[in-house]
Each structure stands twice: as C-alpha cells, then as structure tokens.
Amino acid sequence: MSTLAPLRLLREPWNASEGNQSNATAGAGGAWCQGLDIPNELFLTLGLVSLVENLLVVAAILKNRNLHSPMYYFICCLAVSDMLVSVSNLAETLFMLLMEHGVLVIRASIVRHMDNVIDMLICSSVVSSLSFLGVIAVDRYITIFYALRYHSIMTLQRAVVTMASVWLASTVSSTVFITYYRNNAILLCLIGFFLFMLVLMLVLYIHMFALARHHVRNISSQQKQPTIYRTSSLKGAVTLTILLGVFFICWGPFFFHLILIVTCPTNPFCTCFFSYFNLFLILIICNSVIDPLIYVFRSQELRRTLREVVLCSW
C-alpha cells in the first residue's frame, strides 16, 4: 500500500517492461531522473491542514443563513470534494506509517480492499473538484452577464440537481476508472476532461474580465478621477490570474504526466518525468489547501462567520 492502486501504476506506464523502464532511466542519466523522496509526514501535514480549512468552510456556510444560496452551496461542495482528498490522503498515509513501523499487520486481501475504497474516494474527489470549479465559474458568469435573471436561472432546485448530478457522475466515473485503469481510453478521457475544464474556465473568466474592463472604460470616461476604477480592474485581473494560475500549476503536471504515459511511455526523458509523480500528488493536495483561500475567504460575510466559528461563538 505504498500509494494508490491505480495511481501507483500511473507512476510509470504499464505497457513498458521493467527492463525498458530501467534502461530508459539509465539512458536519460543525471541525478534529476531519480525523482524526489517526499516523506509521508508531509502528506499527513498537508492533509490535516486541508481537512481543517475545508471543515471550517463547510461549518461557516451551514451556520450562516445568509450564505444559503446556490453559489455558496457550490463552494460548500467544492470544500467537501477537497475534504475527500484530505481524508483519503490521511487514511492512506496513516495506514502506510503504521504498517511500515509494524504497528498494524493486515492481510493482503484486506489491504487490496482498503486500497480500492481509498482509490475510489480519491478519484471521485478529483472529478468532483474539477467539476465544481467549472460549476462555480459558470455560476459567476451567469451572475455577471444575467444579473437580473440570475435567481430565475439558477434556482435552488436547479442547483440541487446540478450538485446531485456532479456527485453521481463522479462516483460512476471513479468506479469505471478503478475497474479499467489499464485502458488508455480511460486516461484520454481524464486528460480530455481536464483540458475541457481548463478551456471552459479560461473562456468564462476572460469574457468576464473583458466585460469588467469595458465597464471600467465607460465609467472612467464619465468620471474625473478614474484611478479607483482602474485599480479595481487591476485587482480583478490579478484575482483571475491567481485562480487560473493555481488551477493550472496544481493540476497541470499530473495531467501532463498522463499525456506522456499515453504518448511516450519508453522515452528516456518521459521516464525521468515519471519519477516525480509524488511531487505531482503533493501539488494536487496543495490545491485542496489553497482552494478555500482563493474561492471562499475573499467573501467578507464568510470571513466574519469563520471568525465566529473559530471562536466557537455559536
């Protein structure tokens, strides 16, 4: 149980023999091909931080009735998705540490079943996290471009259907991935899904920023002191850059890893890239840590409620 069952196999291609893999690594040469030895304690620490952050977000949204709206329900689901990543990572890391130190002795068959459960949780959380990132982007797009019709478009019933659909699709897709993880078509589906979500967010955020910039120009032409509006526009641009930048930095290397598995499984340079798989997993966990900060903590109402939750002033 060194790593996730399917993700362990994604470290390096299954369609290349061990001899070819070792020869490719040796051929590439250089110390950088040895990868990084990331201690389990780091996975454990990041998992705990992410779990606490997202628990606070969920508690704050549930506590404050002013936050009971579709937008915050989507944010809450994103936090739950990130919590699944954290819980799965914590459970696996704890079992690894206990087994490595001989504290816990489990039969191989039970370990395999535990692996499958943990893997299904992680795969489901990956798909749901990406999905809710896209749902939040669409929700913000509707808020800006259809402000007057927002409440008729994004009704509570539609929000519930959207959330249920995402969770159902995530569960089904994770089950399929666990069952057929050796099939390249599954990897291509994951890669295509990631690229689709990335393009969707880019298009929506660029369009939103273009509209904001257009409004700033109109307002500036009618005001004597447009500096404030230009500053606001710059702040919006920085925010969107952070959102897209963090999304790409945290998820990009992992999905680029999948692309290389499909396109160049025996290439020496690709093999060197495969050796950094643990680093890519760390980046994914870091995304669960950062998500509450960039998607939630910018809300003044939510910050106030979080302060109350932390101070236990229920």
N, C-alpha and C positions, 0 to 999 in steps of 0.2 A: 504493500500500500504506500509506495514511495510517492506517487502522485495519482491524479485521477486516472481511472482506467482508460477512457478514450483519449484524454489529453496526454496521458503518458505515451501513447502510441503516436500522438501528433508531434511529439518532440522530434521525431525523425521518420521518414516515410517507411511504410510497411512494405512497399513494392521494391525495396532495395535490400540486398542481403547485408548481413553484418560485416562480411569481408569488404564489400564495396564501400560501406559506410566508413569503416576504419581507414581503408586506403584513401578515400576521398579526403578525410580529415587530415591524414598524414601528408597527402599531396598538397593540401592548401597551406600547411605549415604555419608557423607563428604561434606565439602564446595566446593570441586573441581567439584562436579556434578552440581553446579549452573551456570557454564559457565562464560563467560566474557561479561561485559556490555561495548561494544565499541561505543563511541559517533559517531553520524552522521558526526560531523565535521572532524573526522579522515578520513572517507571515502571520504569526499569532498576534503580534502587537498591532499590525495594521488592521487585522480582522476585528480586534477588540475596539479600536478607535472608530472604525466604520460602523460597527454594531451600535455603539453608544450614540454616535451622531444621528444615525437614522432612527433609532428608537426615540430620541428627543424630538425629532421632526414629526414622527407619527403621533406621539403623545400631544404635541402642541396643536396639531391640526384637529385631533379628536376633542381636545379640551375647549378650543375657541370656536363658538358657533359662527362667528364672522368669517371663519375660514372654511365653512361647509359649502363650498362651491365646486363646480366641475374642475376648474383649474387646480385647486388645492387637492382635490381627490386624485387627480393625475399625479401631482407631486408626491402625495402620500403613497401611491402605488409604486412610483419610482423608488421611494425610500424603502418600501417593502422588498422590492427586487434587489436593491443593494444589500438589504439585510440578509437575504437568502445567500448572496455571495459571501457575506461575512460569516454567517452561521455555518455554511458548508465548509468554508476555509478553516474556521476554528475547530470544527468537529474532526476534519481530516488531520489537521496539524496536531491536535491533542492525541489522537489515536496513534499517529506516527511517533510522537515523542514517547508515549507510554510503551509502545511496542519496541522501540529502539533501546529503551532502558530496561527492558524485561519486566516491567511492572504489569503489563497486560499481555496475556497469552490467549490468542483466539485461533480457532481452526480456520484453515484456508478457505473453506466453503463459506463460512460466515463473513470472512473478510471480503470475499467477492461480492456477497450480497450487500454488505455495507458500502462497498465501492460503488455499486450500481445505484444505490439510493442517493449517495452524496453526489455522484456524477449527474444524476437526473436533476437534482436541485440546482446544481451549478449551471447546467445547460439551460434549464428553464429560466434561471435568473438572468443569464446572458441575453437570451432572446427577448425577455420581457423588459429588461433595462433599455435595450436598444429601441424597442417598440414604444415605450413610454417617453423616451427622449423625443422621438418623432411626433408622438401624440401631443406633447407639450408644445412643440414648435408649431404644429397645426393650430392648436388652441390659441396661441399668441397671435398667429397670423389672422385668425378669424376675429380676435379681439380688436386688432388694429384696422383691418380693412372692412369689417362688417360690424362696427361697434354698436350701431343702433339695433341691429338684428341679432346680436350675439346670443341673448337669452332665449330667443326663439329657435336659433340654430343649434346651440349647444345646451339642450335641455338636460335635466337631471337623468331622465330616462335614457337618452342617447349616451350620456356619459357612463352610466352603469352598463349599458350594452357594450360600449367600447372597451371598458375595463374587463368585463367578463370575457369578451372575445380575445383580448390580448392574453389573458391568463390561460384560456383554453388552448389557443394556438401555441403558446409557449410550452405547455405541458405535452401536447401531442408532438410537437417538433423535437423536444428533448428526448422523448421516448424513441422516436424514429432515429435520432442521431446515435443514441446508445446502442440501438439494435444494428444499425447499418453503418457504423463509423468507418469501416474499411472501404466504403464505396466513395470514389472520387466525386460522384454526383452530389453526395451529401456535403462535401467540402465546398463544391462550387455553389451550392445553394446558400451556404453560410456566407461565403465571400460576396455573392450577389446581394444578399440581404444587407450586409454591412455597407456595400457601395451604394445601394439604393437609399438607405437611411442617411448616409453622408451627403449624397446629392440632394435629397429632399430638404435636409436642414440648411444646406448651403443656399439653395434656391429661395427658400422661405425667408431666411434671415437677410439675404442680400436684397430681396424685394422689400422687406420691412424697413431696412436701413435706407433704401432709396426713397421710400415714401417719407420717412422721417427727415431726410436731407431736403426733400422737396418742400416740406412744410417749413423747415428752418429758413430756407431761402425766401419763401413768401413772407414769413413773419419778419425776417431781417430787413426786407425791403420797405416795411411799413414802420419800423422802429428806429429810433435814433441811436440806441445802444444795443446792437445785436450780439454783443460779446457773450452775454449769458446764454443765448440760444446756441451759439457756435460751441460753447463749452459743453452744453448739454448734448449736442450732436456728437462731439468727440467722445464724450463719456459713453454714449450708446454704441459708437463704433468699437470702443475698447471692450465693452461688455460682450458684444457679439464675437469679437476676435477671441476673447478668452473662452467663450462657450465652445466655439468650433475648434479652437486650438487644443483645448484639453481633451475634447472628444476624439480628435484625430491622434494626438500623441499617445493617449492611453490605449486606444483600440487598434490603431494603425499597425504597429509592429506584429501583433498577434495574427491579424488577418493577412498581413504580408507574408508571415510565416506559412500560413495555409496556402497562399498562392504559390510559394516556392515549392511546397510539397507536391503540388499538382504539376507544376511546370518544369522543375529541375531537381528531382529527388536525389540524383547522384552527383550533381555538380559540386566540386570542392568548396566553392565559395558559399553555395547554398547550405552545404553541410555545416560550415562554420557558423552561419546564421542560426541554424537549428540548435546549436549548443547554448544559445542564450534564451531558451524557452522559459526558464524560471523567471528571468527578468521581465518577460512579456506578461507573465501571470501577476507579477508584482505591480506592473503598471495598471492592469485591469482592476486589481484591488484598490489601488490608489484612486482610480476613477470613482469607486464607491465612497471613498473618503472625501473627495473633492465635490462630488455632486451636491450634497447638502449646502455647501458653501456658495456655489455659484447659481444654484436654482432656487434655493429656499431662503437663505439668510439675508438676501437683499430685500426681503419684504419686511417693512417696519413693523407691521402688525404681527407677523410671525416671530420676529426678534423679541418683541415685547412678551409674547406668550411663552416663548422659550425661556426667557428670563424668569418668568413666573414658575414654569415647570422645574427649572433647575433649583430655584429657591423653595420648591415644594409648597408654594402658596396656592393650593388648590381651593 
